[in-house]
Amino acid sequence: MLAGALEPQLGGSPSCLDLVGANYYPSNQWDFSSRQMLDWPDHPRRRPLAGMLLELHHRYGRPITLSETSHTGPARAPWVEEVALQAQSALHAGACIQGICLYPAIDRPDWEQPARWHRSGLWHVHPRRFRRRIDTAYARALEKARATVGPSTSFPHTPTRGTPWTP
């Protein structure tokens, strides 16, 4: 709708869409009929992230930002490494990926149960004293991920506000 391809009478236009942001978490893949989550990393029906990023690239023809991603507990490190490998694969296949954002950077309470703190941030926070401590395994994995994708990857297309981006 935003780009005007669907329901053009609403006033959408390609100039309104300069990039596509996608959130991706381990719990994002489900079997619709059974309502069962396809567990990461081992469920045989999970689709690779690289393929989904390529689909977004082909569907919208815009640069992609993985705008939120993370896992909890000890799975954070292998998750960020896997996301980087998948992003690298999508880049090599032609997708324009302009960034990956970890969320949250600092541990946070659960949305529905504020007394429960997730171990999902790069820094742990003591819930009452609010002292931070970096998760070293996650920090090392993040550095490895940055090296995999490349911290200063050059992107050939930079969209300009009001101008449609063309691949």
Secondary structure, 3 states (H helix, E strand, C coil): CCCCCCCHHHCCCHHHCCCEEEECCHHHCEECCCCEECCCCCCCCCCCHHHHHHHHHHHHCCCEEEEEECCCHHHHHHHHHHHHHHHHHHHHCCCCEEEEEECCCECCECCCCCCCECCCCCEEECCCCCCEEECHHHHHHHHHHHHHHCCCCCCCCCCECCECCCC
